[in-house]
Amino acid sequence: MEFSRFKLNPDLLNGVQDMGYTRPTPIQEQAIPPILEGRDLSGCAQTGTGKTAAYLLPVVQLLLPKPRGTTRCLVLSPTRELAIQVDEQLVALAYYTPVRGAPVYGGVPMYPQETALRAGVDIITATPGRLLDHLRFEYLNLSTIEILILDEADRMLDMGFMPDLQRILSHLPAKRQNLLFSATLEGDVLHLTKQILHNPVHVQIGRVAPASGITHAIYPVPQKRKTDLLLALLRRTQIPSGLVFTRTRERASTLARVLRGQRLRVGVIHSGFGQPQRIDSLNSFRRGQVQLLVATDVASRGLDIDGISHVINYDVPRSPDDYIHRCGRTARQEAHGEALTFVAPEELRDLQAIERAVGHPLPRVNLPGFDYPEETADEPAGRKGRSGPGQRRHHARRKPSGGRAGSQPASAGSGPGRRRPKRRRRRKSPGTGG
């Protein structure tokens, strides 16, 4: 099937051709026709399957006959990076058309965004918080919105945006077309779907799982050896473009400093950086100026960067959905990639949840020649959390020292000769002679 089958405007098809799209993906095949018909829609598909174009193409087509100067479509995204990326894709697809958009997100001055909003762009792509900042002023009026799109709705709710969404919805007209895209349609997302969608078309493309082109590998390793293992992998493995995920921004910054100390080309991105720094890091990674981008889960969704060869989970993600979205940064658009996950003993439970979600165990790998200690991360769940330095301390306290229970280890204090008399004197009963 070709894109021309959708009867899109020739100028829009020129943008599709420039983007290098040849055939619609399954989500595009199923979503574009009902959106063109004006239907509400909920879409659920694997990451990297072309969801953004699945809603941008029909929306631009619907807005082409409309007069310019009025904002008619609002796209809400959970992160600044995703909002920027959606707007960039809009610019590319609608390049030969008069349809224009503006990204609205925090971390940058409001005035340039205000200028665009006053001009009345066709499509606003926004994060909820910054959009509410603009809504305090008279120049932003959402009463003309005809199409509302919630992108990565599950992530938005996970980040606590539900109150902000409710406030934004109160500014929109009741009669509008609603499109919701999410990795899952459960819990709060399902409730939101029932709240805002009216007689929707439901599009589900396959089971939500990592893309088929990804090779997975689990590296059991103690927490304190993760950095050593990463450096050993980088020395022995060809990793032309790697995205390294940590759980916290502090760990991301620390790891990036260590890697730079080894003269590696490394960028870092997390919520602690201002927006200009985050954009610079992403652009450097896109252009290949840095080999590795160390990131928190702020980069796990929506970032469409071609050519990422490896995703390295330095820390195991806390949920299977996060694992799927992290891995989805590689092997995009039917390409191939590798997902390597470092698993410490205390992370086994999270790994087991991931394996239950994907439906099979993930292969364990040991790096040949790497100096693993006797403790391994791949141990029974009953011993979870008792390996590494804590376990050794636990055994040292229980090791017999030749004295009675409760006596100090021989290594403590200034030697057994000076401590034993004190223990004997403390244990005398009050009625004993001296």
N, C-alpha and C positions, 0 to 999 in steps of 0.2 A: 504493500500500500504506500502511495506517495502522498506528500503533504498537499498536493494540488487537489486530491480527492475531497478535502474539506471545503473546497471552494473559497479559499482565503484570498484576500486582495493581492494582486500581483506584487505590489510594493512590499507587502508583508512576506511574501514568498521569497523575494530578493534577500531580505534579512535572514530568513531561514537558510538560504543557500550560502550566504556569507559566513554563517555560524558553522557550516560544515555538516548540517543535519541532512541525512539522505532519506531515511525512513522513520516514521513515527515509532516511538517505543510503545509497549503495551499500555502504559498509563495514559499516554497521549492519544492512542487510538480510541480508548474507551471514555476519556474525559472530555475531549474537545467537542464532539457532537452535542452532548446534552448541555454543555455550557453555552454553545452557540444558540441553542434553543431557548436559553433563558432559565433553565432549570437550576434549582439548588443542588449541590453535590457535596458528598463526603468522599475523599480519596485516601486510600491507604496502600502504600507500596514501599518496596525496599528503597533505601537511600541510593542515590546515584542513578535513578531510573528516568529522570527527566520531568519531575513533577513541576518545576518552575515554568518550563515552556508549556506544559500541559494546561496551565491556566492563563499564562500571559498571551499566548497566541490567540485564543478565542476572545479574550477580553479586549485586546487591541482591535480585533476585527469588529467587535460590537461597538467600540467607541469611535471608529473611523467616521461614520456618517454624522456624528454629533458635532455641534458647534464647539469651537475651542474656547478656552478661557474659563471653563467651569470644571471643578474637580468632581469626577463621577465614580472613581474607584479608589478604595482604600485597602491596602495590603498591610496586615499587621504581622510582624516577625518578632521572635523572642530575643534576638541579639542584634547588635549593631552590624556585625560582620554579615549576617544573613540579609539584613535590610539593604546594605550596600551592594551585595552580590545580586539580589533580585533587581535592583535598579540598574545595575550594569547590564544585566541580561535584557532588561526592557530596552535600554538604549540601543543594544545591538540588534534585537529583533525588529524594533520599530524605527530603525535608522532612516529608512526611505519613506516613512509615513510622517504626518504632522503630529502624531500622538506623542506627548511628552510627560515625563514623570519627575518626581523630586524625592530624594531620600531624606527622612527626618529621624534623627537618632541623637543620643546624648554624647557627651564627651567633646563636643565641638561648639563654637559659638552659635547662638540662635539666629543672629541677624541674617546670614545668607539664606537660611531656611525660611525665615519670615518673608524675605523678598520673593522667593519662589512661590510660597503659599499665597501671597497677595496677588501674584500674577495669575493664579488659577490654573495650575497644571492639571492634566487629565488624570494622572494616577499618583497617589501618595503612597510611598512605601515607608512604614514607620515602626519604631519600637513604641510600646504603650506609654512608657514613662515620659519620653520627650514629646509625644503627641499631646499628652495631657498638659504639659507645660505650655504648649502653644494654644491649647483650648482656653486658657485663662484670658486670652486677648481676643478682641473683636474681629481681627483680620482672618481668623480661621473659622469657617462655617462648614460643618459636615452635613447640613440638611440637604445638600444636592447629591449625596452619595447614592449611586444606583447599584453598585457591586461591592460587597465586603468579602475579603479573602483572609482567612486565618491560616497562616503557614506555620508548620511545626506546632500545631495546637497543643499536643501533649507536653512538649518542652515548655511552652508558654505557661501552662498550668503548673508544671513542676517548679518553675521559677517564681511562683506566687503571684502571677499577673491576673488572677481571676477578679479581684476587686477593681483593678484598672480596666479590665475588659468590660465589666458591667457599667462603669462610668462612661466609657467610650460609646457603648451601645445606646446609652440614653441620649446621646447627641445625634444618632443616626435616624433617618426616616424609617418607619415601620415597614414600608413597602420597598423591598430591595432584593437583589439576587445574592445568595450567600454560598460561599465555597469554603470548605474546611478540609485541610490536608493534615494528616497526622500519621505517626508510625504505628499507633495503636488506637483502637476505638473502644476503650474500656473505662470504667470508673468515671472520673470527673469529665473526661473527654466525651464519653457517651452522653452524660447529662447535658453538656454544653451543646452537643449535636442536636439533641431533642429540643433544646431551648431555642436555638436560632435557625435551624433548618426547617423548611416547610416542604413536605412531600419530596424528599431529596432522592436523587440517584446515588446509589452506593457503588463505588468502584474499589475493588480489592484485587490487587495484583500479587498473586502468590502468597506464600507464608512470609511473615516478616522475619527475615533471617539475613545473615551476611550474603553478599553477592557470590555467585558460583565461581567467579574467577579468583577468589582469595584462597591462598594457602595459609593454614593456621599452624602455629607451633607454640607450645607451652614450655617455658624454661623454668623448672623448679630451682629456686635459689634463695638463700637467706637474705633478709632485708638489707643487711649491711654489705652484701656483695653485689647488689644490683648495679651500681655504677661501674664496678670492675668488670662485670659481665658485659655491660653495654660497650665499654671501651674495647674489650676483647672482640666482640662481634664486629665493631666498626673496623678493627684492624684486619679481620679475616674474611669479612663478607663485603661484597659489592653492594653498597646502599647509596645509590646516586641521589635519592631524594627521600628523606625519612621524616615522618611526623611522630614525635615522641610525646606521649600523654602522661601527665602526672595528676595526682588527685588535688593538690593544692598549689596555689600560686607561689608560696614560699619554696616548695620543693622544685617547682619549675625554674625559678630564678637561681636557686642554688645549683641545680644540675646544669643549667646553661653556663654558669660561671666555671664549673669544673671542666666542662667540655671545651670551652674557649681556652682554658688553661692548657689544654692539650693541642692547641693550635688548630682546632676544628672550626669550620665556618658554621656558626650556630645563631639562629634567631630565637626569640622567645615572645610568647603572646599569652596574656591572661588579663583578668579584669582589673588588676592593679595598675595597668598602664593606661595612659590617655589615648584617645582615639587616634591622633596622628601617629603615635608610636606603634599602635596595633596595625594601622594601615601600612606603615613602612615595613614592618616585619613580614606581613603577608605578601607585599609586593616583592620584597627581596627574595622570599621563598619561591614565589611564582616565576621570577626571572632566573632562578638558579644561582643567585648570588650567595645564598647560604645552602649548605647541604642538609642541615637538620633544623627543624622548627620544633622547639619544646613548648608545649601548650597544656592548658587545662581543658576541661570539657567545653569551654567557650568556643573551641574550634572543632568540636565533634559533629556539629550539624550544619548542613547547608553550604559549607565551604567547597566550592567546585573548582579544584585546582588540578589541572591535568598533570599526569606523569609522576604522581607520588608512588614510588616503588614499594615503600615499606611503612606500615604503621606499627609503632613499638609501644606497647602498653607497659611503661615503666612501673606503673601501679595498676593493679587489677581494677577495672571500673566497678562501681558499686551496684550496678544493675545490668541485666542482660541487654536492655534497650541501649544503654550507653555503650556497651561492647559493640553492638551491631552498628551503631552510628559512628563510633570511632573507626572501626574497620572499613566502613563505607567510604572513607576518604581515599582509599586506594581501590584499584580495580573498577574504576568508574566507566560507565558506558561500555560494558562488556570487555574491558581490558583485564590484565592480570596483575596481581600484587600479593604481598605477603603481610600477614599480621602476626607479630611476635609478642608474646605476653610473658612478663616476668612475674612469677608467683612465689611469694614468701609464705611460710606456714600459716601465718595469721590471716592470709587472704584466700585460703582453700574454700571456705564456705561460699564466698562470692564466685569463685571459679565454678563450683558445683552448680550454683544457680544458673550460670551462663550455659553450662553443658546441658542442663535440663531444658533450657529454652531452645537451644539449637538442635536438640534431639539426639545427640551422640557425644561421646567423649572426644576431647581435642587431643591430638598427639603430643606426647611428652618428648622433649629433646634435651640432650646434654651437649654442650659445646665441647668438641674434642680438645683435650689438652688444657682446658680451663681448670684451675685448682679449686675444685669444690671442697668445702669442709665435710666432715663426716655427716653432719646434720643435713638433710635434704628437705626441700619444701613439700615434696610429694609424699606425705605421711598420713596415717589414718586420722579421720576427723576428730576422734576422741583425744588425740594429742595436740589438737589445734591450739596454738598460742603458747606451747611449752618448749619450743625449740629456740636455738640461738643463745645469746648471752644469758637470758633469763633462766633457761633450763640449767645451764652450768652453775649459776649461782644457787639455784634450788638444790642441786645435788651437793654442792659444797657445804651448805648448811646442815645437811643430813648425814654427812660423812662422819663415821665414828672417829673420835679423837682420843680415846683411851680413858676419858673421864666419865662422870655420870651424865645422865640426860640434863640438858640445860647448860652444860659447861661450854666455855668459849672455845673456838678452834685454836689449835696451837699457834697458828700464824697471826692471831690477833694480839694486840697489845705489845709488850716488850719482852715476851718469852714466857714459857711455862714455869720457870723457876720462881718468878716473882709473883705469879698469879695464883698458884696453888695454895699457898698459905692463906690468902684472902678467902678462897672458897671454903677451906676447912674451918676458918674462924666463923664465917657466916652460917655454917650449918650446925654449930654447937647449940645444944638446947640450953635454956636458961638455968637448969638445975645441975649442970655438969661442972665439976671442979676445974680449977685452972692449973 
